[in-house]
Amino acid sequence: MADYYINLFLDDEKIKKVEDAGLAGKIREIDGKKAIQVEVTAKEHKKLLKGFPDLSPDASNAYVIPEKGETILMGIILSAKSLDVMKAAILKLYNPFAGKELLQKTF
């Protein structure tokens, strides 16, 4: 069981794409809307909070990430045809160098 979840709410177009990826069985109803839920470990959650500081999980430890992150995550899910993608997705969603000036050595 995961520590946290990311809820990705689906419109008709996204439902079709999820079904085409063979993940129709992963669609569930959350708060009256169709969605898929991606499991997130506590370590991944900490990294996501650094990338998206405004995230706040609900009572069931689930949250919705901003649209840009949702688009990236959905693309990874559809290409991998799996919801078990956070290890790969975290590299694209969390940028440890965001807002930091990179030092450059001169030779």
C-alpha positions as CSV (number, residue, x, y, z in Angstrom):
1,M,0.0,0.0,0.0
2,A,1.3,3.5,-0.9
3,D,1.9,6.3,1.5
4,Y,0.3,8.9,-0.9
5,Y,-1.6,9.0,-4.2
6,I,-1.8,11.3,-7.1
7,N,-5.3,11.6,-8.5
8,L,-5.5,12.2,-12.2
9,F,-9.1,13.1,-13.1
10,L,-10.1,12.1,-16.6
11,D,-12.3,13.7,-19.3
12,D,-13.7,11.6,-22.2
13,E,-10.5,12.0,-24.3
14,K,-8.2,10.9,-21.4
15,I,-10.5,8.0,-20.6
16,K,-10.2,6.8,-24.2
17,K,-6.4,7.1,-24.1
18,V,-6.2,5.2,-20.8
19,E,-8.4,2.4,-22.2
20,D,-6.3,2.3,-25.4
21,A,-3.2,1.8,-23.1
22,G,-4.9,-1.3,-21.6
23,L,-5.5,0.4,-18.2
24,A,-9.3,0.5,-18.3
25,G,-9.4,-1.6,-15.2
26,K,-7.5,1.1,-13.3
27,I,-10.1,3.7,-13.8
28,R,-12.1,4.4,-10.6
29,E,-14.6,6.9,-9.4
30,I,-13.4,9.5,-7.0
31,D,-15.8,12.2,-5.7
32,G,-18.2,11.4,-8.6
33,K,-15.5,11.8,-11.3
34,K,-13.5,9.2,-13.3
35,A,-9.9,9.1,-12.3
36,I,-6.8,7.0,-12.1
37,Q,-4.7,6.9,-8.9
38,V,-0.9,6.7,-9.0
39,E,0.9,5.4,-5.9
40,V,3.6,7.6,-4.3
41,T,6.0,6.6,-1.6
42,A,6.9,8.9,1.3
43,K,10.3,9.6,-0.3
44,E,8.8,10.5,-3.7
45,H,6.2,12.7,-1.9
46,K,9.0,14.7,-0.3
47,K,10.5,15.3,-3.7
48,L,7.2,16.3,-5.2
49,L,6.7,18.8,-2.3
50,K,10.0,20.4,-3.3
51,G,8.9,20.6,-6.9
52,F,5.3,21.7,-6.1
53,P,5.4,23.4,-2.6
54,D,1.7,24.2,-2.7
55,L,0.6,20.5,-2.8
56,S,-1.6,19.4,0.1
57,P,-3.0,15.9,0.4
58,D,-6.6,15.4,1.3
59,A,-7.8,13.1,4.2
60,S,-7.0,10.0,2.1
61,N,-3.4,11.2,1.4
62,A,-4.3,11.9,-2.2
63,Y,-3.6,15.1,-4.1
64,V,-3.9,16.6,-7.5
65,I,-0.7,18.0,-9.1
66,P,-0.6,21.2,-11.3
67,E,-1.6,20.8,-14.9
68,K,1.9,20.8,-16.3
69,G,2.9,18.0,-13.9
70,E,-0.3,16.1,-14.7
71,T,0.4,16.3,-18.4
72,I,3.9,14.9,-17.9
73,L,2.7,12.2,-15.6
74,M,-0.1,11.2,-18.0
75,G,2.3,11.0,-20.9
76,I,4.6,8.7,-18.9
77,I,1.7,6.5,-17.9
78,L,0.4,6.2,-21.4
79,S,3.8,5.4,-22.9
80,A,4.6,2.8,-20.2
81,K,1.1,1.4,-20.1
82,S,1.4,1.2,-16.4
83,L,0.5,3.2,-13.2
84,D,3.8,2.1,-11.6
85,V,5.8,5.0,-13.0
86,M,6.7,7.3,-10.2
87,K,10.4,6.2,-10.1
88,A,10.7,7.4,-13.7
89,A,8.3,10.3,-13.4
90,I,9.9,11.8,-10.4
91,L,13.0,12.7,-12.5
92,K,10.8,14.8,-14.8
93,L,8.5,16.2,-12.1
94,Y,11.1,17.1,-9.6
95,N,14.0,19.2,-10.7
96,P,16.5,19.4,-7.8
97,F,18.3,22.3,-9.5
98,A,15.2,24.5,-10.0
99,G,15.9,28.0,-8.8
100,K,19.6,27.3,-8.2
101,E,22.4,28.8,-10.2
102,L,24.7,26.1,-11.6
103,L,28.3,26.6,-11.1
104,Q,30.6,26.3,-14.1
105,K,34.2,25.4,-13.8
106,T,36.6,27.1,-16.2
107,F,39.6,25.1,-17.4
